[in-house]
Each structure stands twice: as structure tokens, then as C-alpha cells.
Amino acid sequence: MALEISDVTKVFGNNKAVDSININVPSGSMYGFLGGNGAGKTTTFRMILQLLTPTSGSILYKGKKIGYDMTNSIGYLPEERGLHPKLTVKEQVLYLAELKGMSRKEADQALDYWLERFKVTENKTKKIEKLSKGNQQKIQLIASIIHNPELIILDEPFSGLDPINVELLKDAVKDLNKNGSTIIFSTHRMEHVEELCEELCILDRGKQIISGNIDQIKSDFGQKEIIIEGDHDISFLKDQEGVLDIKQIRKQTTLKIADEKYAEDIYSAITKLGYFKRFQVNEPSLNDIFIAKVGRDYE
């Protein structure tokens, strides 16, 4: 296990920012922290990095507390901008890379690679203050991964990026993970976690709502979704055993069912009417699970 967070709580005055969370991040995994503003994601990251001291509990990486001796093997992308606006991209990134133990030559070569990959080669000698917010985010990500760290912590890495650049950065993060880096990232976008991660933790107002393997979480939840397309009237299914909710938009009907076992009876009931274009059973979405656990829609 790469990272073990055990009974960690952080209190600021009367505010419990993080409330007794327990998380295990497997080595070499991609792990997602999901939650809205104020959920406790950034506070947790700062405690992992020893920038904040937990009020109680322990955080271990490979069995030890993170200290200065591990600095060169960790990459951290903070949510807030942390680049010096008056420096050029080259000056800023090479300075940070040298702090991480890289030679100037290898840092310069790595910078060229990442600038090319992120399609911003023209920005190498520009001052950071002259870059768009999206390009500043790319440079900040480059600075956090240029030394090829084994543990990478990314706080809202896709914030402020258009869809094309989100895909560029997602591909880079996937490749870093394939090459062995353990990656932990936070987001408020459920689809990013579902696409990139095998494991996740959902935080809400400091509390750990759900954590673990995403497929297992969905399987354990029980509820499923059925999508049916066809010309026949199937509104009678609202009274079918196991149906929790029904939504109909033109020729498509979406059912929420309490358990997959009810799908067969529903299928039998509608096929008596004739041909249907589609009958599809899906796992519940993370949003469905969040609503069920917290009692409100995900923010």
C-alpha cells in the first residue's frame, strides 16, 4: 500500500474540516478525491504533504511519514496558482526542476518534451503573466511532474481548461500512471473520476461518504438503471415490483430499479407488447449513489 490515512481529523477553531477519514491508496493506482468546495479535499492533501498537521490520526507513505527526504519523489499541483508571474516559463520550470534534483540540461530537455506534448512550445520564453489561465495551468502541471515523481498529487488539475486541453492533460496523467506513478487527484467532476480511476473517496463537508473500488461500490449499492427505447406505451411499469423511479422522454424510458434481479421480469413484461429498439441495464451513476447516501444532489 502506497498511502495509508488512518482516522485523520483536522479542526480549525470550531470547524471540523476533515472528520475521521480512513483511506488506503494502492501503489501504482490512480485515486480520485471527489467533492465540492469545502469538502476537505485540499486540507487532506496538505496534511499528506505535511504542510498541515492533523489534529488527530496518522498519514503514512510506504510506512513512513512524508518528510524532506521524500521531496524529490513527490509532485504536487496546488489548486491555486503558484507560479511567479514575472519569470519566463523556462526560468520558472528549470528553477523548480533543479530544486527537485534535476540537472539544468535534463530539465531543459524534459521541459521541451512537455511543451511539445501540451502544444505550447511558443511559450517557453514568455513571461508567465502573459499566458492565458489555461496555459498557466499547463505550465504549473509541467512543473509538478517534470522530475518524474513516484507520487503525484493533483488538486483540481483540469480546472479552467477547455475540453480539448482537458483531454491533453488527461492523456498525460494516464501515461504517468502507466509508467508507475501513484496519482491522487481531486475534482468536483464525477465523470473524470469514473473515466480515470479505479478507486475513489467521496468527501462531503469533511466526512468520508464512500471510498474504495468504484466497480465494487456500484455493485454493492444494488440499484441499477434500465434504459428502454421503443414505440409502445410502457407507463404501466411504474407499478412493477422493484421499480423505484420512472422517467419518460419521447420514446426513451429510464427506470431505476432496486436490484438487478427485477430486470428479467421487466424485460418479459415489455416484450409481450412487441419490438423494442433498446433494453439496456446500467450500473448506477456516482451521482445516484451520492444522492442515496447524502440525501441531496451532488453539487
C-alpha positions as CSV (number, residue, x, y, z in Angstrom):
1,M,0.0,0.0,0.0
2,A,1.4,3.4,-1.0
3,L,-0.6,5.7,1.2
4,E,-2.4,5.0,4.4
5,I,-4.6,7.6,6.0
6,S,-5.9,6.4,9.4
7,D,-8.6,8.2,11.4
8,V,-7.4,11.6,10.3
9,T,-9.2,14.7,11.6
10,K,-8.4,18.4,11.1
11,V,-10.0,21.1,13.2
12,F,-9.7,24.8,12.6
13,G,-11.3,26.6,15.6
14,N,-14.9,25.4,15.7
15,N,-14.7,24.0,12.1
16,K,-14.0,20.3,11.5
17,A,-12.6,20.5,8.0
18,V,-11.8,16.8,7.9
19,D,-13.7,14.3,10.1
20,S,-12.1,10.9,10.8
21,I,-11.3,9.7,7.3
22,N,-9.7,6.3,6.6
23,I,-8.2,5.8,3.1
24,N,-5.8,3.3,1.6
25,V,-4.3,4.2,-1.8
26,P,-2.7,1.2,-3.6
27,S,0.8,1.7,-5.0
28,G,0.7,2.5,-8.8
29,S,-3.0,3.3,-8.7
30,M,-5.0,6.4,-9.9
31,Y,-7.1,7.5,-6.9
32,G,-9.8,10.2,-7.1
33,F,-11.0,12.5,-4.4
34,L,-14.4,13.8,-5.3
35,G,-16.2,16.6,-3.5
36,G,-17.5,20.2,-3.9
37,N,-16.0,23.3,-2.4
38,G,-15.3,22.9,1.3
39,A,-15.5,19.1,1.2
40,G,-12.0,18.7,2.7
41,K,-10.0,17.7,-0.4
42,T,-7.3,20.4,-0.3
43,T,-6.9,20.1,3.5
44,T,-6.4,16.4,3.2
45,F,-3.7,16.9,0.5
46,R,-1.9,19.5,2.7
47,M,-1.9,17.0,5.6
48,I,-0.5,14.2,3.3
49,L,2.3,16.6,2.4
50,Q,2.9,17.7,6.0
51,L,2.0,21.2,5.1
52,L,-0.7,20.9,7.8
53,T,-0.5,18.8,10.9
54,P,-3.5,16.5,11.5
55,T,-5.4,17.3,14.7
56,S,-5.6,13.5,15.2
57,G,-4.8,10.4,13.2
58,S,-1.8,9.3,11.1
59,I,-0.7,9.5,7.5
60,L,2.0,7.2,6.2
61,Y,3.5,6.8,2.7
62,K,5.2,3.4,2.3
63,G,5.1,3.0,6.1
64,K,6.7,6.4,6.9
65,K,5.7,9.9,7.4
66,I,6.4,12.1,4.4
67,G,9.5,14.3,5.2
68,Y,12.0,16.4,3.3
69,D,13.9,13.2,2.4
70,M,11.0,12.3,0.1
71,T,10.6,15.7,-1.5
72,N,12.3,14.7,-4.8
73,S,10.0,11.8,-5.4
74,I,6.8,13.8,-4.9
75,G,5.0,16.1,-7.3
76,Y,2.3,18.5,-6.1
77,L,0.0,20.7,-8.2
78,P,-1.9,23.1,-5.9
79,E,-5.3,24.3,-6.8
80,E,-4.3,28.0,-6.5
81,R,-1.7,29.4,-8.9
82,G,1.8,29.2,-7.6
83,L,4.0,30.5,-10.4
84,H,6.0,33.7,-10.3
85,P,4.3,36.0,-12.9
86,K,7.5,38.0,-13.8
87,L,9.6,34.9,-14.6
88,T,9.6,33.2,-18.1
89,V,8.3,29.7,-18.4
90,K,11.8,28.4,-18.8
91,E,13.2,30.3,-15.8
92,Q,10.4,29.1,-13.5
93,V,10.3,25.5,-14.5
94,L,14.0,25.0,-14.6
95,Y,14.4,26.6,-11.2
96,L,11.8,24.2,-9.7
97,A,13.2,21.2,-11.5
98,E,16.7,21.9,-10.1
99,L,15.2,22.1,-6.6
100,K,14.0,18.6,-7.3
101,G,17.5,17.4,-8.1
102,M,17.5,17.6,-11.9
103,S,20.4,19.0,-13.8
104,R,19.7,22.1,-15.9
105,K,20.3,20.1,-19.1
106,E,17.9,17.3,-18.4
107,A,15.3,19.7,-17.0
108,D,15.5,21.7,-20.2
109,Q,15.1,18.6,-22.4
110,A,12.1,17.5,-20.2
111,L,10.6,20.9,-20.5
112,D,10.8,20.8,-24.3
113,Y,9.1,17.4,-24.3
114,W,6.2,18.6,-22.2
115,L,5.8,21.9,-24.0
116,E,5.6,20.0,-27.3
117,R,3.2,17.5,-25.8
118,F,0.9,20.2,-24.5
119,K,1.2,22.2,-27.7
120,V,2.6,25.3,-26.1
121,T,6.2,25.3,-27.4
122,E,5.9,29.0,-28.3
123,N,5.5,29.9,-24.6
124,K,9.0,28.8,-23.4
125,T,10.5,32.3,-23.3
126,K,7.3,34.1,-22.4
127,K,6.6,35.6,-19.0
128,I,4.0,33.6,-17.1
129,E,1.9,36.7,-16.5
130,K,1.5,36.9,-20.3
131,L,-0.1,33.4,-20.6
132,S,-3.8,32.6,-20.6
133,K,-5.1,30.9,-17.4
134,G,-5.3,27.6,-19.3
135,N,-1.7,27.8,-20.4
136,Q,-0.6,28.8,-16.9
137,Q,-2.3,25.6,-15.7
138,K,-0.4,23.6,-18.2
139,I,2.9,25.1,-17.1
140,Q,2.1,24.5,-13.4
141,L,1.3,20.9,-14.2
142,I,4.6,20.5,-16.1
143,A,6.5,22.0,-13.1
144,S,4.8,19.4,-10.8
145,I,5.7,16.3,-13.0
146,I,8.9,17.3,-14.8
147,H,11.1,15.3,-12.3
148,N,9.0,12.1,-13.0
149,P,7.8,11.7,-9.4
150,E,6.6,8.4,-8.0
151,L,3.8,10.1,-6.0
152,I,1.8,12.8,-7.8
153,I,-0.9,14.8,-6.0
154,L,-3.0,17.0,-8.3
155,D,-5.6,19.4,-6.8
156,E,-8.2,20.2,-9.4
157,P,-5.8,19.7,-12.4
158,F,-8.4,20.2,-15.1
159,S,-9.8,23.4,-13.6
160,G,-10.2,26.3,-16.1
161,L,-9.3,24.2,-19.2
162,D,-11.4,23.8,-22.3
163,P,-12.4,20.3,-23.4
164,I,-9.6,19.8,-25.8
165,N,-6.9,20.8,-23.2
166,V,-8.6,18.6,-20.6
167,E,-8.1,15.6,-22.9
168,L,-4.4,16.6,-23.4
169,L,-3.8,16.6,-19.7
170,K,-5.9,13.5,-19.0
171,D,-3.7,11.6,-21.5
172,A,-0.6,12.8,-19.9
173,V,-1.8,11.8,-16.4
174,K,-2.8,8.3,-17.8
175,D,0.7,7.9,-19.2
176,L,2.4,8.9,-16.0
177,N,0.3,6.3,-14.2
178,K,1.1,3.6,-16.8
179,N,4.8,4.4,-16.2
180,G,4.4,3.6,-12.5
181,S,3.5,6.8,-10.7
182,T,0.9,6.7,-8.0
183,I,-1.5,9.5,-8.7
184,I,-4.0,11.1,-6.4
185,F,-6.2,13.9,-7.8
186,S,-9.2,15.9,-6.6
187,T,-12.0,17.1,-8.8
188,H,-15.6,18.1,-8.5
189,R,-16.4,16.4,-11.8
190,M,-17.7,12.8,-11.4
191,E,-17.1,11.9,-15.0
192,H,-13.3,12.5,-14.6
193,V,-13.2,10.1,-11.7
194,E,-15.3,7.5,-13.4
195,E,-13.0,7.6,-16.5
196,L,-9.6,7.7,-14.9
197,C,-9.8,6.0,-11.5
198,E,-10.3,2.5,-10.2
199,E,-10.6,3.8,-6.6
200,L,-12.1,6.9,-5.1
201,C,-13.2,8.7,-2.0
202,I,-16.2,11.0,-1.9
203,L,-15.9,13.7,0.7
204,D,-18.8,15.9,1.8
205,R,-18.4,18.6,4.4
206,G,-15.3,16.9,5.8
207,K,-16.9,13.5,6.1
208,Q,-16.0,10.4,4.1
209,I,-19.2,9.3,2.4
210,I,-17.9,6.5,0.2
211,S,-14.5,5.1,-0.6
212,G,-13.0,2.1,-2.3
213,N,-13.0,0.4,-5.7
214,I,-15.6,2.1,-8.0
215,D,-16.9,-1.1,-9.6
216,Q,-17.3,-2.7,-6.2
217,I,-19.1,0.4,-4.8
218,K,-21.5,0.3,-7.7
219,S,-22.1,-3.4,-7.4
220,D,-22.6,-3.2,-3.6
221,F,-25.1,-0.4,-4.0
222,G,-27.6,-2.7,-5.6
223,Q,-29.7,-0.3,-7.5
224,K,-29.5,-0.3,-11.3
225,E,-30.8,1.7,-14.2
226,I,-32.7,0.4,-17.2
227,I,-33.0,2.3,-20.5
228,I,-35.8,1.2,-22.8
229,E,-36.4,2.6,-26.3
230,G,-39.5,1.8,-28.4
231,D,-42.9,2.9,-29.7
232,H,-45.1,1.1,-27.1
233,D,-46.6,2.7,-24.0
234,I,-44.9,1.2,-21.0
235,S,-46.0,3.7,-18.4
236,F,-47.5,0.7,-16.5
237,L,-44.0,-0.2,-15.4
238,K,-44.3,2.4,-12.6
239,D,-46.3,-0.1,-10.7
240,Q,-43.9,-3.0,-11.5
241,E,-42.2,-4.7,-8.5
242,G,-38.7,-3.3,-7.9
243,V,-39.2,0.0,-9.8
244,L,-38.1,3.0,-7.8
245,D,-38.5,5.7,-10.4
246,I,-39.5,6.1,-14.0
247,K,-38.7,8.9,-16.4
248,Q,-40.1,9.1,-20.0
249,I,-38.7,11.5,-22.6
250,R,-40.4,10.9,-26.0
251,K,-39.6,7.2,-27.0
252,Q,-37.0,6.6,-24.2
253,T,-37.9,5.4,-20.8
254,T,-35.4,5.3,-17.9
255,L,-36.1,3.2,-14.9
256,K,-34.4,3.0,-11.6
257,I,-34.7,-0.5,-10.0
258,A,-33.9,-1.7,-6.5
259,D,-31.9,-4.7,-7.7
260,E,-30.7,-6.2,-11.0
261,K,-32.9,-9.3,-10.3
262,Y,-36.0,-7.3,-11.3
263,A,-34.7,-6.6,-14.8
264,E,-35.8,-10.0,-16.2
265,D,-39.4,-9.6,-15.2
266,I,-39.4,-6.1,-16.7
267,Y,-38.0,-7.5,-19.9
268,S,-40.6,-10.2,-20.0
269,A,-43.4,-7.7,-19.4
270,I,-42.5,-5.3,-22.2
271,T,-41.5,-7.9,-24.9
272,K,-45.1,-9.2,-24.8
273,L,-46.0,-5.9,-26.4
274,G,-43.7,-6.4,-29.4
275,Y,-40.4,-5.0,-30.7
276,F,-38.2,-2.6,-28.7
277,K,-35.1,-1.0,-30.1
278,R,-33.2,-0.9,-26.9
279,F,-33.2,-2.6,-23.5
280,Q,-30.0,-1.8,-21.5
281,V,-29.2,-2.4,-17.9
282,N,-26.6,0.1,-16.5
283,E,-24.7,0.4,-13.2
284,P,-25.9,3.3,-11.0
285,S,-24.1,6.6,-11.5
286,L,-21.9,8.0,-8.8
287,N,-24.5,10.8,-8.6
288,D,-27.3,8.3,-7.8
289,I,-25.1,6.8,-5.1
290,F,-24.3,10.2,-3.7
291,I,-28.0,11.2,-3.5
292,A,-28.9,7.9,-1.8
293,K,-26.1,8.4,0.8
294,V,-26.4,12.1,1.4
295,G,-30.0,12.8,0.6
296,R,-29.4,15.5,-1.9
297,D,-28.0,16.1,-5.4
298,Y,-24.2,16.3,-5.9
299,E,-23.0,19.9,-6.1
